[in-house]
Amino acid sequence: MKTLKILTFLLMLPAAGAAWATEVNVVAAIPDLGVMAKRIGGDRIELTVLASGREDLHGVPARPSFIPKLHKADLLLTLGLDAEHAWLPALAAEARNARIMEDREGWIEVFEGVELEDVPEVISRAEGEQHAEGNPHINIGPQNGRVMAENIAYALMEFDPAGEDLYQANLDAYLAELEAMEASLRERGRRLRGHTVISYHADISYLARFYGFEVIGTLEPKPGIEPTARHLARLAKESRERGVCLVIYNQAQPAKLPEKFAKRVDAQAVMIGNMVGAVPGVETWRELQEYNLRVLLEGLDQVGCCPPIRSASTWTVGIS
Ligand SMILES: [Zn+2]
């Protein structure tokens, strides 16, 4: 009995320097960054994720419950490129934690090193555009996962050098997994190559680059600007001329408009996920990429889509 008591007592003791001791308080703006941080940081990090995954990346409701979480954060993981511009900087300022204010050492932007899409020649927010510095939806592109994961790992190593070996080992394993995932997705997504599509918001540029299809226009005239009848009429005409087969939107956008537009141009509307957690069953970043490929291919099947207008041999972008 005495032995059992001692054993129980020992099991209850916090193990100093144990592998599971929490060392870093991490807040992730969106679930994609959270699942990656957990994968790399394991039990050394305490994780809070702000966005639910079902929301619009640019319009996550600024819940008061975020403030205390941000107040004690060591690292705040963001996509960057002002993706979270409308809701996160003000919250971080409100949290009174100098470390994680925008442009401070704890505010981490994981886009650094990604090959950017849609970088404008002139940076302007004159009409309220949401993509003023380039396309921020890097998490939808399978090709960007490795850079995102590396940036998260390096931020953890810098803040918590004692955990470097663990972070590096977990990163190496994850990178190998992502590399294999990319090859597999590319192979299975070959049928998408050369097709023309429309998207609701300009959020699929990286996805299009990866699979080699072309986004010829968006239902929004500019990112974050409401569609107008005149813009949609022009887009419908171009869609018919260019043989558009998919109209792609995400779970945070109203389905009615893309569904209606797809019918108007004899295409198929497809709902992708814009973040981990977008739909039930998408709980890891790999599951998000698998889900998006599946619905895109199902969309092609449903519409019995026309052959690609460009031949695959002339379409080399993003194809290894
Ligand atoms: Zn956007």
Residues whose N, C-alpha, C, O or C-beta is under 5 A from the ligand:
A	BS01	ZN	Q130 A202 P223
